[in-house]
Amino acid sequence: MRPWSGTRRVQSLARWIDANGHRSTGYPRELYLECPENPDDWVTELQEPYA
């Protein structure tokens, strides 16, 4: 996932948090687990604290 393409994924995560009765308690972040030469093959973990 390219950094600029993650916006929809972060928004999806925020909607899931809201739909399941939680609320965000901080800023989301992206953790790049694997970054091969081709950005389309990157493995990215989205993290967002919630309560």
N, C-alpha and C positions, 0 to 999 in steps of 0.2 A: 504494500500500500504506500503510495507516495504521500508525503506529508500534506500536500495541498488537497489530496483526494479524501482525506480522513474526516472531513467536516460532516458528511452525511452519516458516517459510522458513529461519530461522537454524538450527533443528534439522535440517532437511533438508540444509543445506550441511554441517553438522558430521558427519552420517551419511555423506555422500559422501566427505568428507575421510578418515574412518576406513575406509570400504569400499575406498578406493583406496590403502591402505597409507601414508597420511600421518598426521601428528598436528598438532593446533592448537598454535601457538606464541604466541598472544596473544588479545586480546579481539576479538570481531566488532564491526563497526560498520555503520551504515546511512548511505549518502550519498544525499541527496535531490537528484536531477538536475533534475526538473521538478515544480513544486508549483502546479498550477492551483487554482482556487477549490474544485473538487470533489476531496476527498482520494482518492476511488476512481480518479482519473485520474493520480495521482502516479506518477512514474517513479523507482524506488529501486534503488540498486546496493548489494548486500551485499558486504562485504569481510571476510575473515578470513585472517590470516597462518597459513601452515602450512609444514611441512618434510617 
